[in-house]
Amino acid sequence: MDSRLLDILVCPICKGPLEFDKKAQELICHADRLAYPIRDGIPIMWADEARETVARHLAPPG
């Protein structure tokens, strides 16, 4: 992944910084706990293509 590209890419949801995970070939947004895949060297920056990195907990009902 080109470091210049990493400098300008941000999370499409929160506009926060992304961290490149070379082994997993993903861009990680720690704020939203999402990982965006990189396929054939192209970051896929659609929220519906991202996976959750940590399970989000919902408040109990009531």
C-alpha positions as CSV (number, residue, x, y, z in Angstrom):
1,M,0.0,0.0,0.0
2,D,1.4,3.4,-1.0
3,S,2.2,5.5,2.0
4,R,1.0,8.6,0.2
5,L,-2.4,7.1,-0.4
6,L,-2.6,6.2,3.3
7,D,-1.9,9.8,4.2
8,I,-5.1,11.0,2.3
9,L,-7.5,8.1,3.0
10,V,-9.9,8.4,5.9
11,C,-12.7,6.3,7.2
12,P,-15.8,7.1,5.1
13,I,-18.0,7.0,8.2
14,C,-16.2,9.1,10.8
15,K,-13.5,10.7,8.6
16,G,-10.9,9.4,11.1
17,P,-7.5,8.0,10.4
18,L,-6.9,4.5,9.1
19,E,-4.2,2.0,10.0
20,F,-2.8,-0.4,7.4
21,D,-2.7,-4.1,8.4
22,K,-0.3,-5.5,5.9
23,K,-0.9,-9.2,6.9
24,A,-4.7,-9.0,6.7
25,Q,-4.6,-6.5,3.7
26,E,-7.1,-4.2,5.5
27,L,-7.4,-0.6,6.5
28,I,-8.6,-0.4,10.1
29,C,-10.7,2.4,11.7
30,H,-10.2,2.0,15.4
31,A,-12.9,4.6,16.2
32,D,-15.6,2.7,14.4
33,R,-14.1,-0.8,14.9
34,L,-14.3,-1.5,11.2
35,A,-11.8,-3.1,8.8
36,Y,-12.0,-2.2,5.1
37,P,-10.6,-4.8,2.7
38,I,-7.9,-4.2,0.1
39,R,-8.4,-6.3,-3.0
40,D,-5.8,-6.4,-5.8
41,G,-4.2,-3.3,-4.2
42,I,-7.4,-1.3,-4.2
43,P,-9.0,-0.2,-0.9
44,I,-12.7,-1.0,-0.8
45,M,-14.1,1.9,1.2
46,W,-17.8,1.1,1.3
47,A,-19.2,0.7,4.7
48,D,-21.2,-2.4,3.7
49,E,-18.0,-4.1,2.6
50,A,-16.3,-3.5,6.0
51,R,-16.2,-6.1,8.7
52,E,-16.4,-5.4,12.5
53,T,-13.1,-5.8,14.2
54,V,-14.7,-6.1,17.7
55,A,-18.2,-7.1,18.5
56,R,-20.4,-4.2,19.3
57,H,-22.4,-4.6,22.5
58,L,-26.0,-3.4,22.6
59,A,-27.4,-2.1,25.8
60,P,-29.8,-4.5,27.5
61,P,-33.5,-3.8,26.9
62,G,-35.4,-1.9,29.5
